[in-house]
Amino acid sequence: MASGDAIHLRSVVALLGAFPALAGADLDVGRGEVVLLQGANGAGKTTLLRVCAGLVGVARGEVVVLGHDLRRDRRLVRRHVGLLGPGGGLYDDLTAAENVRFVVRASGGDVSRVAPALERVGLTGRLADTPVARLSTGQRRRSAIAVFVARNPALWLLDEPHAGLDAEGRALLDALIREAAGTGASIALASHELDRATSIADRTVIVAGGIVTAREPAHVA
């Protein structure tokens, strides 16, 4: 493992039931690096992200995330990792502000960051105090992104993060990803929106059949 890598996977096998969603995956993501995971549906991208988040155990292989050996303890890393999936992980009966505050508190973060985070994603006043169930799809997505801004995790794991956002929201997310990487956070991003994703990624890796194949750079200047 290179010194300071945020993600280090070697020969990782992860099973969903009896099916090997990852079948010997290798991946390194450096500190401050943005890596795009590209592949067809069912290739293993989501499972790979969930393994790195400590949410899926592995049957075999080496998994070290932010210096934590996830074969020994998957819980330790979770306070330092953010995972944004298609559902956003929000509670419908809580307001946008309450959702962000809940996650920040649960992860041991600074709740004083909640209001600025909501303002940054354009959820202020009435919108911040509206139950998530009554927000539009784009506003719900912005609420989930506000969690990342408030928590400021060392590792961002993003699964189709632009889904549900309008053009302004997508541009905002791109800016937030670049800012996070600029401060040393690492980002692993799974996306089918290749034109947009490759413009913000440092490197692309291909995921196919639960195996990772490297390809770089993500884009040519």
Secondary structure as UniProt FT lines:
FT   TURN            3..4
FT   STRAND          7..16
FT   TURN            17..18
FT   STRAND          19..29
FT   TURN            31..32
FT   STRAND          34..38
FT   TURN            41..42
FT   HELIX           45..52
FT   TURN            53..54
FT   STRAND          60..65
FT   TURN            66..67
FT   STRAND          68..69
FT   TURN            70..72
FT   TURN            76..77
FT   HELIX           78..80
FT   STRAND          81..84
FT   TURN            86..89
FT   TURN            92..93
FT   HELIX           96..106
FT   TURN            107..108
FT   HELIX           111..113
FT   HELIX           114..120
FT   TURN            121..122
FT   TURN            125..129
FT   HELIX           132..134
FT   HELIX           137..151
FT   STRAND          155..159
FT   TURN            161..164
FT   HELIX           167..182
FT   TURN            183..184
FT   STRAND          186..190
FT   HELIX           194..200
FT   STRAND          203..208
FT   TURN            209..210
FT   STRAND          211..215
//
